[in-house]
Amino acid sequence: MHLSWKLLAFVAILISQFTLHDRALAETPLAYSLEPMQAEFILPNLSQSFTLRNLTEVPRNLRIEVLDRRQDGEREINRKTSELRVLESRIQLPPESSKTFLVEYRGPKELKLERAYRLIVTDETLGTSTKDSLRLSYRASIFVREQAHAPDLFVRSWKSTGGARFEVVLKNRGKVRQALAGLGFQGLELVKDSVRSLEAGVLLAGAERKLNLEVTDPHQIEAAKTASGLVLRFPGEN
């Protein structure tokens, strides 16, 4: 009898573990999807549609908001904005269903620089209290620009920080964002960790950013000091 109680307790623990696992699995980011994750409004285009899909067998309550997006070095600053409007700020998605919603641009029609925003979708299916809610969100990018806008990235300053490491400040004086993936410097071969640190980076129009990078050979740094300066190498350039 004593053994039977132990066996029952063990089975109960297993059942509770699987129940928790299934619940956690249902609340992963794959519980729903948002498309697209990046959108451009090229004026005079003033609207863009997005699609939400419920990938589970339970209803989902989703909250939608749009925020202004600024860049301060490596920090992203978000504030409320009236320049973008979401026609539906809350959406209830039935199981295994999808819904398309519209985002409208209501800001200035003449822009000196590309404007950046965040579209944030938060899953509030489990409630709102901190104790029993696991909020999962998507942060999509929205950019608004004129057709003729282009990036203009340059090295504002750089210095050796010892050995094979160096610090560089990049500034985008152009009118549109510049992706940092694939970026390099003439005469320098970056180590893999430095290459990876650039892959997801972006420099918004008018912003600057300080980067701490490393090369494969310290002699490359010494050669760059005697050269005319640090020259950017863009993707596709030899």
Secondary structure, 3 states (H helix, E strand, C coil): CHHHHHHHHHHHHHHHHHHHHHHHHHCCHHHEEEECCEEEEECCCCEEEEEEEECCCCCEEEEEEEEEEEEECCEEEEEECCCEEECCCEEEECCCCEEEEEEEECCCCCCCCCEEEEEEEEECCCCCCCCCCCCEEEEEEEEEECCCCCCCEEEEEEEEEECCEEEEEEEECCCCCEECCCCEECCCCECHHHHHHHHCCEECCCCEEEEEEEECCHHHHHHHHHCCCCCEECCCCC
